[in-house]
Amino acid sequence: MLDPNSLPLSAAYVAALPRGLDSYPQCRVRTAVSRLTLERFPKLLAHPGIADEYKQRLRGALADGEWMPETVGTTLRILTREIVFESDADYKAWTFEISSEVFRRPAYRVLMYVMSPALVMLGATRRWNAFREGTKLVANVSGNVGDIRLTFPAQLYPLLVLEGFGEAFRASLVAARARNVQLALDDAQSESARWSVSWD
């Protein structure tokens, strides 16, 4: 499905899943970011290392409506890193940018553009559930310090994608006018992750 020589990260991700892209059907994600990705990089799927099987799965998932399998969307994120960007840092910067763009869309503005960074943290579970199903996110906040904990089925989110989620969390705080946001991925396991966060 994905050439391990030219696309080692993407191929390794799919291979690590218990049933490949069919793993964890209860885990779904909204299609907004995947659609934006393909709009921004229209030649992405022309890479010779991507077999028609994946292209058909992705296009079929996008054609189904607002939701798609998390495994298919996560694979697209990793493919974007491997094909488009020269470094993880570049990929993470783009993740911040595209997350900010999604949060500005009318459908999500009410969820994301709230009164304060503390309310962003308090509403993190609700916002996560607006974008995803089958995984669990819990945020705790005290003043301008907090943490975010995520649990998910084994191997669903590799380190690269978890780091990208951190950029999306940071984008939500910036949208709420938080200054000097400090966010770190303190722990990343096969079924869980934890970030610490603070702001001025």
N, C-alpha and C positions, 0 to 999 in steps of 0.2 A: 504493500500500500504506500509506504514511504521509504525511499532509498536510504539505507543506513550509512552509506558512504558520503553522500552529499547532504543529507539531512539527519545527522546522528542524534541530535537532541529530540527531534520530533519522533523519529523512529523508535528511540529508546522509551519515550513516554508511552506510546501506544503499546509497545511490547510489554511494559511493566504492568499494564492493566490486566486484571484477571480474565476478562473476555474482550479485550481490545476496545474498540469504540462502542461495543454493545454493553460495556460494563455500566453498572449503576444507573439503570433507566429512570430511577426515581429522582436523579439529580439533573435538574434542568436550569437553563440560564436564558434570560431574554436575549433576543437576537440583535439588539441595538448596536452593541460594540462590534459584533461580527460584520454587520452591514456597513458600518462606518469604515471598518478596516478594509473591506473589499472596494469601497468607493474611493478610499484614499490611495490604495495600491492595486489598481485594476489588473496588473500583470502578475500579481502574486501567484495565482494558481497555474500560470504558464510554466513554472519551474519544472524541469524534466524529471526531478526526483519525486514528484507527486503523481501517483497513479490515478487513473480515472475513477477508481472505486471511491477514493476519498472525495474527489471533486463532486461526484454524484451524491454522496452522503451529505456533504455540506450544502449543496444547492437544494437538495430535497428538504433538509431541515429548515433552511431559510424560507422555502416556499410554503412550509406548513403553517406559518404565522408568527406570533410574537415569542414563542418559546422554542428552544432547541436543546438537544442533549448536551450536558456540560462537557462530556468527553470530546465531542466534535468541536465545540467552541474553544476549549483549552488547547486542543491540537492546533487550531488556527492561530492562537496567540504565539505558540512556540514556533510555528512555521514563519510567522511574521518576524520574530527575532532572528531566525537563522537566515532568512532570505533578504530581508530589507536592511537590518541594522548591523553595524560593525561591532558593536559591543553591548553588553548588558546595560551599561549606563545609558546608552542611546535609547535602548528599548524602554527603560524605565521612564526616561524623560518623555517619550512619546505616550506612554501609558498615562502619565499625569495629564498631558495635553488632551488626549482623547476622552479621558474621564471628565475633565472639565467641560468639554464640548457636550457630552451626553447630559451632564447635570444642568446645562443651560437650556435644554430642550423643554418645551412647555409641559410635556407629560411628566417630567421629573422635577421641574423647578420647585413645585410645592414641597416635595420631599426633601430637596437638598438645600434650598436657600431659606434657611430658618434664621431666627433672631440672633443666636449666639453659638460659639463653638461648643459650649457645654451641652446645648440642646442637640447639636449634631451628634455628639457622643451618646447622649441618652436615647436618641432615636436611631442608633446604628442598626439594631436588630431589625426594626421595621423596614429600614431602607434596604438592608441586605435581602430580606424576604421579598421585597418588591422586585428585585433583580434575579433572585435565585431560589430554587427549591431543592430539598434533599440534603442540605448542609446547615450547620448551626453556628451563628455568630452571636457573641455576647460582649457588650462593652461596659466597662465600669469607669466612673469619673468622680473625681473629688477636686473641686475648684478648677484649676487649669492643668490637671494631671490625670492621666487615665491609662487603661490598657484595653486591648481588644483580643478576644480569644475566639478561635475558629476551629471547629471540628468537622471532619469530613471522612468519607470512605477511603480506605487505604490506597495511596498513590494517586488520588484524584488530582491533587495540586502539587506539582513539583516546585522546587525552590524558586526558580525563575518567576513562576506565576504568582507565588506568594509574595515575592518582592514587588511585583506589579500591583497586587492588591494594596500593598502599603502606599503606593503612589496614588491609588484611587482614594484611599482613606485621607491622605494628605490633601488631595484636591477638594474633598468635601469640607474640610476644615478651612481651607483658604477661601472657599466659596462663602463661608460664614464670617469672613473678615478676620480670621485668626492670624496673628502675626508671629513670625519666628517659630513656625511649627517644627517641632523635633519629633520624628517618628522612627522607631527602630524595630526591626524584626528580631526579637530576643530569643525565640525558640521556634524551630521548624522540624516537625516530625512527619512520619508517613501519614498520620491521621489527625494532626493538630498543628496549630501555630499560635503564637502569641506576640503581639506588638505592644511596646510602650509608647506613650505619646504625651507631649506637653506643648504648651504654647504660651505666648505673652498676652 
